[in-house]
Amino acid sequence: VQLQASGGGSVQAGGSLSLSCAASGITFSNRFMGWFRQAPGKEREFVATIGRSGTRYYSDSVKGRFTISGDNAKKTAYLQMNNLKPEDTAVYFCASRPSSVILSQLRAASAYDYWGQGTLVTVSS
């Protein structure tokens, strides 16, 4: 199983970036993807995921600015990030969880059993 995240980079505040996460070795349609991030000196935190019904869930800090999506045919998840802020600076990780994970656990890192290597996003003011 491999999750390959890409698309990170440096951008000024107010700018946009699009992250991709290509999955291999898993049955993509039977699993759900999520994005987490970890800023220097801080714990890994939930960013976004898609639920079983197709509902998208976001952390309050990114709601309205970030959009998660996926392409089952390409086995790829995306995170479109708009109106970026310096506090969005972090290493972003994509992760995969089994479809059996219940709604109350969607934001928990422990519910995800496969992780990508992370891609760095730096937002300057």
Disulfide bonds with the S-S distance in Angstrom:
Cys21-Cys94 2.07
